[in-house]
Amino acid sequence: MVVVLALAWVPTSPGEIDPGELDPSVKPQDDFFRYVNGRWIEKNPIPPDRARWGIDYVIDETNVARMRALCEAAAAKGPGGSAIEREVGDLYTSAMDQAAIDAAGAAPLAPEFKRIDELKTPADVVAEMGHLKSLGLDAGFRFLSDVDDKDSSREIAEFRQGGLGLPDRDDYFRDDEKSKATRSQYLEHIRKMFVLLGDEEESARMEATAVIRLETGLAHASLSRVVLRNPYSSYHMMLLTEATRRFTPDIDWSGYLREAGAPAFTELNLAHPQFLQALDHMVSETPVADWKAYLRWNLVNFASPFLSRPFEDETYDFYSAKLRGTKAMLPRWKRTVKAIDKQLGDALGQLFVEAYFPPESKARVLGLVADLRKSLRQRISALAWMDGPTKSQAFAKLDALNVKVGYPDKWKDYRSATINRGAYITNILQLTAFEVRRDLHKIGGPVDPTEWHMTPPTVNAYYNPSRNEIVFPAGTLQPPFFDPTADDAFNYGGIGATIGHELTHGFDDQGRQYDAKGNLTDWWTKESADHFKLRAEGIVKQFSAYTVLDGLHVNGRLTEGENIADLGGLLIAFDALEAHLAGKPRTAIDGYTPEQRFFFSYAESWRDVSRPESERQVALTGPQSPDRLRVNGPLSNMPEFAAAFAIPENTPMRRMDSDRVAIW
């Protein structure tokens, strides 16, 4: 196994702070992110096949190289391997057979395109959407099983808005020059894909125009990302009979459910009623020929990463090169490993955990979580703006929080999916269909508290409000985010701040609306809720004032939850470190105090540089602020940071007391 880390920052000893990495041209009080990371950014250009580069990508590179070794070993064992090794090895072998994939082109999808070509009526269109759903493809809208927001013990059916090919609904009507250019490029991309399917040039252009017209209609009916942050905007429980009465009588939506393979159910969450009604009218009023083009486009767009090189190249050119600014495609082995992690994640995850996540790491992280949970409890207790009844409910929620570290207690069983060393796209469709069956058959049943929504090798973490749980995959619990051999200050500033971030999500603008059991309900007194909203407005105002690129502002409303969690997570982690060090010698390491090392570690954990195209996409559509602002923004609100580095008053990294945001 070869792990290429030529562009990575790798400390020569655990938790080392290398003064040579600091940027002497920048003062800590002016831009702490640049002070800590400027030299690293200068010495680490973005690889051609990446839109961004940073510490999380360094860890991901290591994890992907490790997964490659596991895949190759499994493939080499062939029939002699275990069941999960055969699954991983067979999928890897089929994915790496570029010659066979290129020779097949889109031929494996011929039966599916034939079905679409034979559609005659609007009811046929709806039924075909259901069939495509059974393969793992959400065309027009999204249908899934989800936890009932107001009864977190059960799984329910849910219809949600969807069906767009551009990253955001606003991409269809922003009137700046860049957005107009993107729409023109998108139209051309769709046309080229139809040509690759064998269509004549003029037909392809007309079909592409029809697709854009339909998607624009869906975009107009869609709620914005900011509106979607309010969970009540996506909760409309009703009987299935009531939902169908809202739709055109001559369209049998039961055909969709039948073709999708959905179990019988009597009620559902029609999450976005206006969108579904608009879609229904569009199906009724738009020529079937246009819907055929739309469905063909959805199918080829879904399948293109697993088809021959011309399809891959064209998809890369639009979605990666033009939208994200990358200069080269990831090598085939990396694309393959990432696909296996996504489609066969619990099988590959078992191999990964066995090799790279020892029990000692899990125990250490669980200890950190306990420390930070205690720290958050103390902060809630000390809040002057929150009254007693609300605090009691907050304590109950914190005590009920479920913590998942490393990997699930129960693994998915993929044996009902037929995987072999044949056509790659056929294997992928087997696995996506398996996942649809697994998901939809949860409808009407109890919630499985052991289920995960990330694979073990993932470099990320999450809070799930409807389950009141925080989840940390093994993939993110790696150096330098988490290093079992490093000093406490380094780990509390790295993974500790991440743990605190996820804990705080339970009490951000969205998470605070769910109770200890994960039910969407108002457990706040009006007085405490008003105090929270007033303080949260401060962080919205702070981040809305930041700009990226050519004056493009951060969307402080869209990023509100992440910004609250960043600030809260830092404060909780810092308090936990101070409590952990109480009564112990405050030994300086590399010439820095534990407090300074805590903040250095936090800033290093957000080392990141982005291409302009990627930074624009993050600013327009991402729920998180750009990484440099995730350092400077929260730190400028912390007196603890100002004290650690003697930050003068009236400097960018020390906000005036009247402007300083304090929530948790």
N, C-alpha and C positions, 0 to 999 in steps of 0.2 A: 504494500500500500504506500502510495506517495501522497503526502499532504503538502500542497503548495501554499506557502504563506509568505511569499516574497514581498507582498505589499502590507503585511500585517505588523502591528505593534505587538511584540511578544516580550514581556519583561524577563530579564535575566534571572530574577529571583522573585518569589511570590510577593505580590503587592508592591513592587518597586515603583517609586516615583523618580523618574529620570529627569534631573534638571535640564538635560540637553533637549528634552521634548518641549520645554516651556518656551514661549515666544517672548523674548526680552523687549521687543518693540511695543508690546501691549502691556498696560498696567492692569492688575487684577480689578481695580475699581472701575475701569472703563468697559471691559469686555472679558469676563472670566472665562467664557467658552474659548475665545481666541487665545487668551493667555495660556491656558492649559493645553490646547489642542492645535495651535497655529502651526508649529513646526511639523507636527505629525501630518497635518493636512498638506503642507508643502511637499513632504517627502512621500506621500501616498496618493498618487494620481488615481482617478477612478479607472478600474479596468475597462477595456472596450466593451465587454459584454454585460456591464452593469450600468444602471441609471444612477445608482448611489453607491457609496462605499463608506463603511464605518465598522466599529467594533462588532456590532451584531452580525455584519456580513462576514467578518473574519471568523467568528464562531461558526456561522453557517457553512463557510468553506470547509472548515475542519469536519463538521458533522457530515457534510455531503461526501467528502472523501472517505470518511469512515463507513458510511452507508454503501458507497461503491464497493469497498472491499468486502462487505458483508454480502452484497448482491453477487459479486463475482465468485465468492466462495460457495454460495448456495447454488449458483448455476453450474459450477464445476462438479458438484456432488450428483447432479442429475437425479435419477430415480432413487438413488441411495440416500438422499437427504431426508430430513423429517418432513412432515406435511407442510409446515410453514416455509421451510427451505425450498421445497419443490414449488410452492406458489410464487415465492420471490424469485427463484432462479428461472422459472419458465417465463414469467413476465419480463424479466430483465433480458433474457435471450431473445424473445420476440421483438422487444423494443430496440435492441441493438443491431438487428438484422436490417441495415439500411438498404441493401440491395433488394431484398424481398419487399420491403415497404415501398420503395420507388417503383418496382415492377408492377405492384398492385394498383398504384394511384388511388383513385377514389372508388375502384370497382367493388370493394367489400360493402360499400354503402348503396350499391345499385338497387337492391330490393326496397330500401327505404325511400329513395328518390322516386321509384316507380309508384309507391303508395301515394306520395304527394302529388304526382302527376295525374293520378286518377281521381282526385277530389273534384266534386261537382257542385256541392251545395254548401251554404254556411254551416249547416249541421255537420257536414263532413270535415270542415275546417276545424271545428271545435273538437271533434272526436280525434282528429289527427294530432292536435295539441296534446290530448291525453295520451296518445300512443307515444309521442316523443317524450312526454314526461316519464313514461315507463322505462325509457332508455337512459334517463338521467338528464334530460334537456328541458328546461323551463322556457317554453316559447309563449309569448304574449303576457304571461303573468306567472307567479310562483304559487305552487301548491305543495304543502308540506304538513308534517305533524309538528306540533309545538306545545310547550307547556302552557296551560291556561293561565293567563296573567292573574286572574282573580281566584283561581283554585289550583295552586301549584302542585297538587297531588296527582293531577291527571293530564294526559296528553289529548289534544284536540286537533281536529282538522282546521287548516287555515289557508285562506286565499290572500295573496299579497300582490302589490303592484310589481311590475318587472318588464321584461321583454325588450330592453334597450341594448344596443350594441356599443354606444359610447359610454364613457365612465359615469356621466352624471346627466340628469334630466335637463339641467341648465345649459349643457353643451349644445343642445338643439336650438337655442334661441339667444345666447349671448351675442352681442353685436360688435364686439371688438374684432380687430383684424385677425388676431391669432385664432379665435374661435371660428370665424368664417373660413379661414384656411383649413382648419381641422375638418370642418364639415365637407369641404370640397375634396380633401384627401380621403375622407371616409367613403364618400360616394364612389370615388375612383377605386378604392380598395374593394368594395363590394362588387363593382363591375368586373374587376380582374378575377375575382374568385369565381364568378359565374362563367367567365371565359375559360378558366381552368377546368370547369365542369363540362366544357364542350359547347357552350352556347355561342351563337354568333354575336359579333360585336354590338350590333344595334339592339338585339334582343337583350343582351347583358346590360346595356345602358338603361333601357326601359325598365328592366327588372330592378336594377339598383335604385332608380328613381322611385319606384313603387315602395321599396323597402324603407327608404328615407322618409317618404310621406307617411307611411304607417307608424314608424317609430316616433316621428315628430308628433303625431296625434297622441300616442301613448305618453310621450313626455309631457305634453300639455295637461294630461289628466293626472299626472303623478304629483305626489306631495314632495316638497323640497326636503333636503337632508336636515335642515334646521327644524322644520315642522315635525319630522319623524323622530326627533330627539324626545318629543313628548310621547310617552308610551300610550296615553289615552287616545292619541290620534290614530293608533293602529289597533284599537280594541273595539269590536262591534259584534258581540256574540248574538247569534240568532239561530232559529231553526232552519234546516236546509230548505224546507218548503217555503219559508219566508224569503230566503235568499233568492231562490229560483223565480219567485213572483216578481222580483225586481228586473228580471231579464226578458228579452224578447221571447214571446210565447212559442214561435216556430223553431227555436233553437233548443235542442234537447241537451242540456248541460250534463244530464246523467250519462250521455255518451262519453263525455270527457272522463268522468270518474270510472266508468267501466273500462275504458281503454288504458287509463293510468294504472289500473290494478288496485284501486282503493278499496278498503273494506267498507262494509255498510256503516253509516253513521247518520244521526238525525239532526245534529247541530254543528255549527262551525263558527269560527271567527272570520267574518268577512272584513278583514283588516282595513281595506281601503275601498269602501263601497262605491264612491264616485268613479274611481279608476276602473273597477270591474264593470260598472254600468256603461262607461265610455267604451271599453273594449267590446262589450256585447253589441253596442250600436255600430261600432266599426265593423264587426264581423257581419252584421246584417246588411250594412249599406255599402261596403267596399266590394268590388268585383272579386270573385274567387281567384281569378288569375293573379291578382296582387297578393293575396294571402299565400298562394302557392309559392310565389317568389320569396315572400317573407319566411316561410317555413323551410324552403330549400336553403336560404341564407343562414338561418339559425342552425340547421343541421351541419352545413359545411364549416361554419364558424366554430361550432362546438368540436368538430372532429379534426380540424386542420392540424393541430399540433401532433396528431398521431397518423397523419397521412404522408404522402410522398413529399420530397424536398420542395417542389414548386409551391405546394400549399403552405408548408412550414415557412418558406422564405417570404411569401407574400404576407402572411399573418405577422411574422416578425417585423417586416418593414413598416407596417402601420402601427401595430399596438406597442412595439418596443422602440423602434428607431424614431418614428415620428412623434408618438405621444410621450415617450419617456426619454428619448435622446440617446439611447445606447448606440454604440458604434459597431458591435459585432454580436452575433448570436452565441448563446451559451453552447459549449461543445455538447455533442450528442449524449455523452455519458452523464453529464450533469442534468440535462433535460430529462433523461430517463430516470435517474435516481429520484429527482423531485416528483416525477409523475408516480413512481412506485410509492413514495412516501405519502402522496395524496390519496391514491386509489387503493393501496394495500397497506395502509399505515400501521395497523395493529400487528400484522405479521412481521413486517420489517422492524417495527418498534420493539417487538419482543427480542429480536436479535440484537438491536442497538442497546437496549437496557442491560441485557446480560453482559455485554462486552464493555460498556462505557459508563455505567451508573451504579457505583457500589452502594451497598446499604448505608455505609457511613455518611455518604453525602446526603442521603434522604434524611437521616437522623439530624444532621447539622442544620439543614434547612428548616425542618420542623421546629427545632429549638429557636431559630431566628423568628419564625412566625409567632411562636408563643411570646417572645419578648416584645414584638411589635404590637401584638394584640393587647398586651398589658399596657403598653405605651399609649395606644389609642384610647383605651378605657380611661386612663388617667386624664388625658386631654379632654375627653367628653365631660368627665366629672368636674373639671376646672372651668368649663365654659360659663362665662357670665351671661351670655345672651340666650342660652337654652334653659328653659324652665324644667322643673322636676319631673312632671309627667312625661315630657318628651324624652328626657334623659333615661328614664326607666325603660321606655320602649327601645331606645338606642342601645342600651346595655343588653337587652334581651336579644336584639338582632346580632350584636357582636358575639355574644355567648353561643348563639345557635349557628354561627358561621361554620361551614364545612371547608376543610382544607385538603387539597389533593396535590401531591408532590410526586414528580417523576413519571409515573405511568399508572394506567387504570388497574383496579383490582380484578376486573373481568375483561377479557380480550374478545374482540369480534371473531366469529368463526366464518371463514369465507368459503367453506366447502360446497355451498350451494351454487357458487359461481364457477363455471368451467373455464379454467385457465390452462393454456398449453403453449407450445412454442410456435404456434401458427401466426395468423395475421394479428398484428399489434392492435389495430383499431377494434377488432373483434373481441380481444381480451379486455380492452378498455370498456367496451359496451357491456360486457358481462359484469364487470365490476361496478359500473355506474348503475346498471339495472339492479344489481344486488343491493346497493345502498338505497335506492328508491324503495324497493320492497321492504327492506329493514325499517326504513323511516315511516312509510305509510302504515305499516301494520302495527305501529305503536298507537295509532288513533283509537281512542276509546279505552285505552289501558292505563295502568298506573305509571307514573314517572319512575324511570330507573335512576336512582341516585348515584350509581357507579359510572354512568356514561360520561365520556370525555368528548370535547369538541375540538381538540387539537391532538396531533400525533406526538408520541414521545420524543422524537428528534427535533421538534419544532423549537425555534429560537423566538419565544414569545411567552406571554402569560395572559390570563384573563380573569375577570370577575363576571359571574353569571347571576344577575339579580333575581330571576325567577327561581333559582335554586339556592340563592344566598351562599355561594361558594367561590373560593379563589383557587386557581389551578396553575401549577408551575411545571411544565414538561421538563423532562430530563435534559433535552437539548439546550435549554437556556441556562441550566445550572452547571455551567462550564466556565473556566477562566477566560477572560478576566471578570465576567459578571459575578461569578462565584468561584472562589478558590479555597478549598478546605485547609490549605497550608498557609494561607495569608493571615495577616493580623486582623483583629476585630474591626478596627476603623475602616480598613479597606473593604471588608465584606459588608459592613453595615451601610457604607456609602454606595456600594454596587447593588448586590442582590437585595440588601435590606431596604433600600429606597424603592426597589421594584415591588417588594412585598408590601411596603407601606402604601405604594401607589394603588395596588389592587384592593387592599383593605379600604382605602379612602373611596374607591369607586362605589362601595356600598352606601356611601353617604354623600355622593355628588348630586348634581341636579336631577339625574335620572335615578340613580340607585336609591336615593333617599325616599323614593316613592313606593318602595317595596318593603314589606315588613320582615320579621324574623323568619317566617315560613316561605318567603318569596312571593307573597301575594301583593298585587297592586292595590294598595289601600292607603288612605291618608292617616298616618299614625302621629302626626304632628299637631300640636296646638297652633292656633292661628298666629299667636304672638311669636312663637319660636320659628315658624315657617317664614313669617315676614322678615325676621332678623336674618335668617339664612339667605333669603332672596336678595336682600339689600347688600349683604357681603359678597354674594356671588356676582352681583352686578359689577362690583369693583374689579373682579378678575376679567369679566367680559370687556370692560372698558380698557383695562391695561393691555390686553392682547390685541384688541381691535386697533389699537394705535400703532402696532408694529407693522412694518412693511417688508416685503421681499421683492426681489427683482426690480422692475421699473415702477415702483410705487404701488404695487399690488398689496392690498392690506390682508393681514390674517383675518379670518372669519372668527372673531371672538365668541360669537354665539354658538357656532358649530363646534368649536374646540373647547367649550366651557368645561365639560366633564373631565377631559384629559388634563386641562390646566389646573382644575381643582385637585385632581388626584396627584399631580406632580408636586404641588405645594404641600398638600397634606402628607403625602408619602415621605417627603424629605423631613418634615417636622417630626413625624412619628419615628422615623429611623434614627434621627439625631438624638431624640429623647431616649430611645432604647439604648443607643451606644453609651450615652452619659450614665444611664442607670447601670449598664453592664460594667462600666469602668469605675464605678463608685468604690472608693476605698482602695483602689489599685494604683500602682505607680503609673504616672503619665509619661511613659518613655517615648522620647522622640525617635523616629525612624527616618533615615535619609535626611535628617535635619528638620523634620516637620512634626508638629504636634498631632495627636490623634484626631483632633477636630479638623485641622487642615487636611490631613490625609483622607478624612471622610469626604470633604468637599472635592478634593482632587479626584477621588475615586468616582464620585457621582459625575463630575464633568467628563472624565475619560469614558464613562459608560455611554455617553452620547456623542462620542467622536463620530462625525459624519460629514461627508461632502456630497453634494447632489449636482446633477446636471440641471441646467436652467429649465428644461422641459419637465423634468421630474419635480423640481421645486414648485413649478407653477401648478402642476396637478395636485400636489399635496396642499398648497394654499387654497385651491379652489374647491377641492372635494374631500380632503382628509379631515378626520375628526381630531387629529393631533397637529399641534403647531410644529414648525420646523425645529429640528433638534437643537440648534444653537439657542433658540428662544426657550426651549424646555430646560435649558441650563440657566441662562441669564434671567429669564422671567421670574421663576420661583425664588431663586437665590436673592434677587434684589428686594424681596419682601421679608427676608429673614435677618433679624438682629443677630442671630447666632453666627451667621456667615460673616456679617460685618465685623463682629467681634473677633472671629478667628483670623481674619486677614487685615484688621485695622483699617477697614474701608472708610474713607472720609465721608462726611456729610456732603450732600449736593453733588454726588457723582452718579453715573448711570447705574452702578451696581448697588446703590443704597437709596431706595426710594424714600421720599420724605414721609414722616410719620402720618401726615394727613392723607397720603396716597397709598400707604402700605396696606396690602390686602391680608387679612387674617380671618380664616374661616374655622378650620379645625385645629 
